[in-house]
């Protein structure tokens, strides 16, 4: 690779890293796909490593595989015998698909996966393993004649890692704000036991109008028409218990 091309890859990778945290999911995927396409990679997948009871669809964060390959891969349960994610589970270093060794005679199923992949244009590939505290994942990309120069692979690694981390962050469930305050839950709990607003005010040593205010607020937050409905919804949501 020429020095100018090497510099270009480095600049592209840094530009992507700089922009990644400001992009939404679709924009990020489009830029990621454009960058890897520049290196000759025509297909990719970002997915968790195989785990008991989890199918590929459940583990996939982003799918850029050719039409039909995903269905074939899932239908034949290739995830269980694919040597690429299998090798990815054992290393932290990115690797070319050809480095995921297997014996053709002793492991014909693995060889079948790799042979079938070539029919979809997935001839040479590059895999980036990722290991988190809650599990592992791989970014696997391939094409017929991708650029596997060390500089291009380094750029793909940087781009891939930042793309995966950003998508993972965007797909992580956002923590929900507490629907009711502690005082509202406390008052609804007493209401659930049949206590009147006056009785609750005596128990909690607060004004009756304060109790009524909290009951109204709780009903509004729960979209309930009255205190009875508010109590029922709060119990159904696990916010209070008898």
C-alpha positions in Angstrom: 0.0 0.0 0.0 1.3 3.5 -0.9 2.0 6.0 1.9 -0.8 8.2 0.7 -3.3 5.4 0.9 -2.2 4.5 4.4 -2.6 8.1 5.5 -6.1 8.2 3.9 -7.2 5.1 5.9 -6.0 6.6 9.1 -7.9 9.9 8.4 -11.1 8.0 7.5 -11.0 6.0 10.7 -10.4 9.0 12.9 -13.2 11.0 11.1 -15.6 8.1 11.8 -14.5 7.9 15.5 -15.0 11.6 15.9 -18.5 11.5 14.4 -19.8 8.2 15.8 -21.1 9.5 19.1 -23.2 12.1 17.3 -24.9 9.8 14.9 -28.2 7.9 15.2 -28.4 4.2 14.4 -29.3 4.4 10.7 -26.8 7.2 10.0 -24.1 5.2 11.8 -24.8 2.0 9.9 -24.7 3.9 6.5 -21.3 5.4 7.3 -20.0 2.1 8.6 -21.1 0.4 5.4 -19.6 3.1 3.2 -16.2 2.8 4.9 -16.0 -1.0 4.8 -17.2 -0.9 1.1 -14.2 1.3 0.4 -12.0 -1.5 1.5 -13.8 -4.1 -0.7 -16.0 -5.6 2.0 -19.4 -6.2 0.6 -21.1 -7.9 3.6 -20.9 -7.9 7.3 -22.7 -8.8 10.5 -22.4 -7.6 14.1 -23.6 -10.3 16.4 -23.1 -11.8 19.9 -21.1 -15.0 20.2 -23.2 -18.2 20.2 -24.8 -18.9 23.5 -27.2 -21.7 24.7 -30.8 -21.0 23.9 -30.1 -17.9 21.9 -30.7 -17.8 18.1 -28.7 -15.7 15.7 -31.6 -13.2 15.2 -31.6 -12.6 19.0 -27.9 -12.0 19.0 -27.7 -9.8 15.9 -27.0 -6.1 16.4 -26.6 -5.2 12.7 -27.0 -7.4 9.6 -25.4 -6.6 6.3 -25.2 -10.1 4.9 -26.3 -10.9 1.3 -30.0 -11.6 0.8 -30.6 -15.3 1.4 -27.4 -16.0 3.3 -28.9 -15.1 6.7 -31.9 -17.4 6.1 -29.7 -20.2 5.0 -27.3 -19.7 7.9 -30.1 -19.8 10.4 -32.1 -22.5 8.7 -29.1 -24.9 8.7 -28.0 -23.8 12.2 -24.5 -22.9 10.9 -23.9 -20.7 14.0 -23.3 -24.0 15.9 -20.5 -25.1 13.6 -19.1 -21.9 12.0 -15.3 -21.8 12.7 -15.2 -18.0 12.6 -17.2 -17.1 15.7 -15.8 -20.2 17.3 -12.3 -18.9 16.9 -13.5 -15.4 17.9 -14.6 -16.7 21.3 -11.0 -17.8 22.0 -9.1 -14.6 21.1 -9.1 -10.9 21.6 -7.1 -10.3 18.4 -8.8 -9.5 15.0 -8.1 -12.2 12.5 -8.7 -13.2 8.9 -11.2 -15.9 8.3 -8.4 -18.1 7.0 -6.9 -18.1 10.4 -10.0 -19.8 11.9 -8.4 -23.3 11.5 -10.3 -26.5 11.2 -9.8 -30.0 9.8 -11.9 -30.7 6.7 -12.1 -34.4 7.4 -12.8 -34.2 11.1 -15.0 -31.1 10.9 -16.9 -31.3 7.6 -19.7 -29.1 8.9 -17.3 -26.2 9.4 -16.0 -26.7 5.9 -19.5 -26.7 4.6 -20.2 -23.3 6.1 -17.1 -21.7 4.6 -17.8 -23.4 1.2 -21.4 -22.2 1.1 -20.4 -18.7 2.1 -18.3 -18.3 -1.1 -21.4 -18.9 -3.1 -22.7 -15.6 -1.7 -19.5 -13.7 -2.5 -18.1 -14.2 1.0 -14.7 -15.4 -0.1 -12.2 -13.6 2.2 -13.2 -12.2 5.5 -12.0 -10.3 8.5 -13.3 -10.8 12.1 -13.1 -8.4 15.0 -13.8 -10.1 18.4 -15.2 -8.0 21.2 -15.4 -9.1 24.8 -17.6 -7.3 27.4 -18.3 -8.1 31.0 -21.8 -9.4 30.0 -20.7 -11.5 27.0 -18.8 -11.5 23.7 -19.5 -10.4 20.2 -17.9 -10.3 16.7 -17.9 -8.0 13.8 -17.4 -10.2 10.8 -17.0 -8.7 7.3 -16.2 -10.2 4.0 -16.0 -9.8 0.2 -14.6 -11.4 -2.9 -11.3 -9.4 -2.9 -11.2 -7.1 0.2 -8.2 -5.0 1.1 -6.5 -7.0 3.8 -3.4 -4.8 4.0 -2.4 -4.3 7.7 -3.3 -0.6 7.5 -6.7 -1.2 6.1 -7.4 -3.9 8.7 -6.3 -1.6 11.5 -8.7 1.0 10.2 -11.5 -1.5 9.9 -10.9 -2.6 13.5 -11.1 1.0 14.8 -14.2 1.8 12.7 -15.8 -1.5 13.7 -15.2 -1.2 17.4 -16.6 2.3 17.6 -19.6 1.4 15.4 -20.4 -1.6 17.5 -20.1 0.3 20.8 -22.3 3.1 19.6 -25.0 0.8 18.3 -24.8 -1.2 21.5 -25.3 2.0 23.5 -28.2 3.1 21.3 -29.9 -0.3 21.7 -29.4 -0.5 25.5 -32.7 0.0 27.3 -32.8 3.4 28.9 -33.4 3.5 32.6 -37.0 4.5 33.3 -37.6 7.3 35.7 -39.5 6.3 38.8 -43.1 6.7 38.0 -44.3 7.6 41.5 -42.5 9.3 44.4 -41.9 7.4 47.6 -44.6 9.4 49.3 -47.1 8.7 46.6 -46.4 5.0 46.9 -46.7 5.1 50.6 -50.1 6.9 50.5 -51.4 4.5 47.8 -50.3 1.6 50.0 -52.4 2.8 52.8 -55.3 3.6 50.4 -55.0 0.0 49.2 -55.7 -1.1 52.8 -58.9 0.8 52.8 -57.7 3.9 54.8 -59.4 7.2 54.1 -57.4 10.4 53.4 -58.0 11.6 56.9 -56.9 8.2 58.4 -53.7 8.3 56.2 -53.0 11.9 57.4 -53.2 10.7 61.0 -50.9 7.8 60.3 -48.3 9.8 58.5 -48.8 12.9 60.6 -49.4 15.2 57.6 -52.3 17.4 56.5 -55.3 15.7 55.0 -55.1 18.1 52.0 -51.5 16.9 51.5 -52.7 13.3 51.3 -55.4 14.3 48.8 -52.8 16.2 46.7 -50.6 13.1 46.5 -53.5 10.9 45.6 -54.5 13.2 42.8 -50.9 13.4 41.6 -50.5 9.6 41.6 -53.8 9.2 39.8 -52.7 11.6 37.1 -49.3 9.9 36.6 -51.0 6.5 36.4 -53.7 7.9 34.1 -56.3 6.6 36.5 -59.8 8.1 36.9 -59.9 7.8 40.7 -58.0 6.5 43.7 -59.4 3.0 43.4 -58.1 2.8 39.8 -54.8 4.3 40.9 -54.3 1.7 43.5 -55.2 -1.1 41.1 -52.7 0.2 38.5 -50.0 0.7 41.0 -50.4 -2.8 42.2 -50.4 -4.2 38.7 -47.1 -2.3 38.0 -45.5 -3.6 41.1 -45.2 -0.1 42.6 -47.1 -1.1 45.8 -48.0 -4.3 47.6 -50.5 -5.2 50.1 
